[in-house]
Amino acid sequence: MANPPVLTEQSPPSLRESGSDFSRLARRMADAGLMARRPLYYTLRFTAVALAFVVCCTAFAVLGDSWLQLLVAVGLAAVFGQLGLAAHDLAHRQVFTRRRPTEIGGLIAANTLLGMSYGWWMNKHTRHHANPNHEEKDPDVAPHLLVWSRRQARVARGLPAFVGRHQAALFFPMLTLEGFNLSVGSFRALSTPAVKRPVLEGTLLVAHFVVYFGAVFTALSPGKACAFVAVHMGLFGIYLGSVFAPNHKGMLMVTEGQELDFLRRQVLTSRNVRGGLLVDAFMGGLNYQIEHHLFPSMPTPALRRAQRITERYCAELGIPYHQTSLLASHREALRHLRSVGEPLRARRR
């Protein structure tokens, strides 16, 4: 499908059918065996990420006080991106069915290795999955610095208003700060109900940053150390943004009182990204965002086959199903950001 579905805030879809639509699709997935765990896949994938992490750490130790460490920073940014995707799959119980190994894995990947609160992120991401692109309920489209709808733009003031006027141009530069933003948000969340084990999570977060900054500023001169952190965290933020931004930005925004059943709520607000095995690896399966939102606990390697089943099923029901290339998905997202910022630019005329 070359163009996204023609759905706007002003003319939301009136499609409403019984929840049995999703139930029939779920039965097709179960009959195809797509909900079964894939222990071999995750063993190989997590082992590869762990080995890449060890290689980066070894290279860092061997190179010493050298500008070549910036190449290590680039590699470590990619490894951190893959660790984030691993934490994501763990949080959705795609890897383990039992809670304890899931939590242990999540705390290792997120808190210990990434410096991000697993409990806080899981709470936030669960709310996003329940109401994707819902202006009042999805924390991922809350109007902080960026605005995601014209309604948000019309009431924006101060710094969000300034950023909103130029947000399409500022989007990727701002992503360089996303890694830091996740860490700051994690520490702030330790005193909130979102984190059930604040002492444990806080201890792991502090340990992460003590080791990280201790190693960087001990091995490198101050200038090289700052450059290493900037390159590593900046590229890590861009990686995360490049994986998560194409999934929903520019798709249907939902407002209070707009009723959609589960199937349509997930399909109409999500976008798939085509691209084959390379894109699958880069995005950790999140390029099959529609299927992931419909079946969050479905293991990553099952999503490719699930995509074909879901697309055919949506065609049977006449539900718009949108997928495009990675570059086109970013163009659509940036076009949306520019469009919704128009009321802010109009104020200045």
Secondary structure, 3 states (H helix, E strand, C coil): CCCCCCCCCCCCCCCCCCCHHHHHHHHHHHHCCCCCCCHHHHHHHHHHHHHHHHHHHHHHHHHCCCCCHHHHHHHHHHHHHHHHHHHHHHHCCCCCCCHHHHHHHHHHHHHHHHCCCHHHHHHHHHHHHHCCCECCCCHHHCCCCCCCCHHHHHHCCHHHHHHHHCHHHHHHHHHCCHHHHHHHHHHHHCCCCCCCCHHHHHHHHHHHHHHHHHHHHHHCCHHHHHHHHHHHHHHHHHHHHHHHHHHCCCCCCECCCCCCCHHHHHHHCCCEECCHHHHHHHHCCCCCHHHHHHCCCCCHHHHHHHHHHHHHHHHHHCCCCCEECHHHHHHHHHHHHHHHCHHHHHHCC
